[in-house]
Each structure stands twice: as structure tokens, then as C-alpha cells.
Amino acid sequence: MRAFVYPRLWLGLWLCGWVLCIVLSLVPPPDLPGPAGSDKLGHFLAYFMLMAWAVCVFRTRRAHLLAALALVALGIAMEVAQASLTTLRLGDVRDAIANTLGVAVGLALTFTPLRFALERLERALCGRDVSPEKHRD
């Protein structure tokens, strides 16, 4: 993990995101306005946020890759679960693709300074003077 004052907080929030994603994938879908297929943007954004958060929480590229693989597996598993465990939802390969694209774009943050965003936020909130550059990947 990165050099946080509160590492359990940041990891816990990421895990809460997983739980929220699972719950929202299995409960009856909300009736959202918009054109057909517009839910794909929601899939993309949810998995992008989960992956971006992982990039900000975990320090190594290996950890980023493992998180990405786990999130892709989660996205596929949720589509299978929707198709086999619910009667109000349908598994859709296009949703799994949107999930995977979100993970891929989030993973790309590994190569940008945005990977230090949570460290900078925590430093600003806590007044902690730790430069992310001292903790390079």
C-alpha cells in the first residue's frame, strides 16, 4: 500500500465500493431515463472508479494488475450472476465489455501522476508532509 496515515480507511472505502457494486448488480434495476444502452456508461464509470481507487491505494504495478484482473473477473461474475440468480436482470456481454473498458482506463492511471491523488488528498486533509515522489513505484 501507499504511505498513508490511515491505510485502513482508504482500503476499506475501496472494499465498500466492491460491496456496493455487487449489491447494485443484483438488486432490481432502477428505471433510469435515457436511450437504450445508456447504462453502459454507468458500468464503465463504476469499474473505472474501482480501478482508479486501486491504483491510488496500492503502490506496485503488480498490485494494480492483480486488482485489474480481480475487477474484470468481478464484472464477468456479476453478469453471470444476473443471468442465473435473478429474474429481474439479464446478463449482458456488452455490460461486461463496458466494465472491462472501465478497468482498463482506470489501470492506465498507473502511468500518470494521478496515482498519487489519495496520498495528496490525505496530506491536505491531515497536514501530513509526505511527498508522493519519495514513494515512487
Residue, then its C-alpha position, 0 to 999 in steps of 0.5 A: m500500500r501507499a504511505f498513508v496515515y490511515p491505510r485502513l480507511w482508504l482500503g476499506l472505502w475501496l472494499c465498500g465500493w466492491v460491496l456496493c457494486i455487487v449489491l447494485s448488480l443484483v438488486p432490481p434495476p432502477d428505471l433510469p431515463g435515457p436511450a437504450g444502452s445508456d447504462k453502459l456508461g454507468h458500468f464503465l464509470a463504476y469499474f473505472m472508479l474501482m480501478a482508479w481507487a486501486v491504483c491510488v491505494f496500492r503502490t506496485r504495478r503488480a498490485h494494480l494488475l492483480a486488482a485489474l484482473a480481480l475487477v474484470a473477473l468481478g464484472i464477468a461474475m456479476e453478469v453471470a450472476q444476473a443471468s442465473l440468480t435473478t429474474l429481474r436482470l439479464g446478463d449482458v456481454r456488452d455490460a461486461i465489455a463496458n466494465t472491462l473498458g472501465v478497468a482498463v482506463g482506470l489501470a492506465l492511471t498507473f502511468t500518470p501522476l494521478r496515482f498519487a491523488l489519495e496520498r495528496l488528498e490525505r496530506a491536505l486533509c491531515g497536514r501530513d508532509v509526505s511527498p508522493e515522489k519519495h514513494r515512487d513505484 
